Amino acid sequence: VLHWKRDGGDAILAGDILQVTPTRRHVSFMYSYPNYIPLNAAKVLRIASALEPFAFDHIYGAWWNQNVIGDAKAAFARSVARYLAAIA
């Protein structure tokens, strides 16, 4: 995951651990997408904590057209809560 500070609104460039969902309104977390191994709660919380200090408007996913454009920080926060509830 990389934070990109730019004039057109700061962005997160997602790697392979953080993926934009097909709806482009959420992200999800996996330890291994090819092997369908989910990421545990402690690691998701650590990612959320690491990104908290950064402002970002967009999240650019690893695949074409898999981006959250606008209000991405709020979408990320909703996604963390949603994911943690799903694995609880």
ZAKOL-344946 format. One record per residue (C-alpha): x, y, z; residue number from 1. Coordinates in pm, 1 decimal, padded with zeros to 6 digits. Layout:
<nodes>
+----------+----------+----------+-----+
!       c1 !       c2 !       c3 !   k !
+----------+----------+----------+-----+
!        X !        Y !        Z ! NUM !
...
+----------+----------+----------+-----+
</nodes>
This chain:
<nodes>
+----------+----------+----------+-----+
!       c1 !       c2 !       c3 !   k !
+----------+----------+----------+-----+
!  00000.0 !  00000.0 !  00000.0 !   1 !
!  00138.3 !  00338.3 ! -00100.2 !   2 !
!  00012.4 !  00687.6 ! -00011.9 !   3 !
!  00036.6 !  00923.8 ! -00310.3 !   4 !
!  00024.4 !  01294.9 ! -00221.8 !   5 !
! -00083.8 !  01485.6 ! -00530.9 !   6 !
! -00266.9 !  01798.3 ! -00641.2 !   7 !
! -00577.5 !  01616.7 ! -00767.1 !   8 !
! -00658.4 !  01465.3 ! -00428.1 !   9 !
! -00434.9 !  01232.2 ! -00232.9 !  10 !
! -00467.1 !  00863.7 ! -00309.3 !  11 !
! -00388.2 !  00517.5 ! -00183.2 !  12 !
! -00236.3 !  00277.0 ! -00433.2 !  13 !
! -00353.3 ! -00062.6 ! -00314.8 !  14 !
! -00124.4 ! -00359.4 ! -00338.0 !  15 !
! -00237.8 ! -00717.3 ! -00314.2 !  16 !
! -00347.9 ! -00722.0 !  00049.9 !  17 !
! -00610.7 ! -00451.0 !  00005.1 !  18 !
! -00849.6 ! -00489.3 ! -00289.8 !  19 !
! -01128.8 ! -00268.2 ! -00418.1 !  20 !
! -01451.4 ! -00468.0 ! -00444.1 !  21 !
! -01648.8 ! -00493.1 ! -00771.2 !  22 !
! -01901.7 ! -00234.9 ! -00644.2 !  23 !
! -01615.0 !  00014.1 ! -00599.5 !  24 !
! -01773.8 !  00127.9 ! -00271.6 !  25 !
! -01566.2 ! -00091.8 ! -00040.6 !  26 !
! -01234.0 ! -00263.1 ! -00007.3 !  27 !
! -01164.0 ! -00606.2 !  00132.3 !  28 !
! -00863.0 ! -00772.0 !  00287.3 !  29 !
! -00694.3 ! -01104.3 !  00216.0 !  30 !
! -00365.9 ! -01258.7 !  00317.3 !  31 !
! -00365.7 ! -01457.1 ! -00007.3 !  32 !
! -00621.1 ! -01397.8 ! -00282.0 !  33 !
! -00508.4 ! -01694.7 ! -00498.3 !  34 !
! -00542.0 ! -01928.4 ! -00200.0 !  35 !
! -00850.6 ! -01757.2 ! -00047.5 !  36 !
! -00682.3 ! -01703.0 !  00288.5 !  37 !
! -00845.9 ! -01411.8 !  00473.7 !  38 !
! -00652.2 ! -01157.3 !  00674.2 !  39 !
! -00702.8 ! -01174.8 !  01050.3 !  40 !
! -00857.8 ! -00895.5 !  01256.5 !  41 !
! -00532.6 ! -00785.3 !  01420.7 !  42 !
! -00367.0 ! -00725.1 !  01084.5 !  43 !
! -00668.2 ! -00538.8 !  00944.5 !  44 !
! -00666.8 ! -00314.3 !  01251.9 !  45 !
! -00293.9 ! -00254.5 !  01205.3 !  46 !
! -00351.9 ! -00148.2 !  00843.5 !  47 !
! -00633.4 !  00083.8 !  00954.5 !  48 !
! -00408.1 !  00234.9 !  01220.6 !  49 !
! -00123.0 !  00282.3 !  00972.5 !  50 !
! -00348.4 !  00464.5 !  00723.8 !  51 !
! -00528.6 !  00677.5 !  00985.4 !  52 !
! -00283.2 !  00972.2 !  00975.7 !  53 !
! -00308.5 !  01004.9 !  00597.6 !  54 !
! -00566.1 !  01203.9 !  00405.5 !  55 !
! -00684.0 !  01035.4 !  00086.3 !  56 !
! -00972.0 !  01093.2 ! -00153.2 !  57 !
! -00918.0 !  00795.9 ! -00383.6 !  58 !
! -00808.4 !  00433.5 ! -00368.3 !  59 !
! -00662.9 !  00287.8 ! -00685.7 !  60 !
! -00696.1 ! -00089.6 ! -00693.4 !  61 !
! -00467.2 ! -00343.9 ! -00850.8 !  62 !
! -00700.1 ! -00407.1 ! -01148.1 !  63 !
! -00839.3 ! -00183.6 ! -01421.8 !  64 !
! -01149.6 !  00013.0 ! -01319.0 !  65 !
! -01131.2 ! -00113.8 ! -00960.7 !  66 !
! -01097.4 !  00224.7 ! -00795.2 !  67 !
! -01279.0 !  00416.0 ! -00523.7 !  68 !
! -01300.0 !  00770.2 ! -00658.3 !  69 !
! -01400.0 !  01030.0 ! -00400.1 !  70 !
! -01468.9 !  00987.5 ! -00027.7 !  71 !
! -01225.6 !  00694.0 ! -00016.3 !  72 !
! -01117.0 !  00744.6 !  00344.4 !  73 !
! -01477.5 !  00705.1 !  00461.7 !  74 !
! -01522.2 !  00404.2 !  00231.6 !  75 !
! -01207.5 !  00251.7 !  00380.8 !  76 !
! -01333.7 !  00305.5 !  00737.6 !  77 !
! -01671.8 !  00148.3 !  00650.5 !  78 !
! -01489.2 ! -00141.5 !  00487.4 !  79 !
! -01277.5 ! -00209.2 !  00795.5 !  80 !
! -01589.5 ! -00220.5 !  01015.2 !  81 !
! -01773.1 ! -00437.7 !  00763.6 !  82 !
! -01484.2 ! -00683.3 !  00729.7 !  83 !
! -01428.7 ! -00714.0 !  01104.8 !  84 !
! -01800.4 ! -00779.8 !  01160.2 !  85 !
! -01797.4 ! -01047.1 !  00890.0 !  86 !
! -01507.2 ! -01241.3 !  01040.0 !  87 !
! -01617.2 ! -01205.3 !  01404.5 !  88 !
+----------+----------+----------+-----+
</nodes>
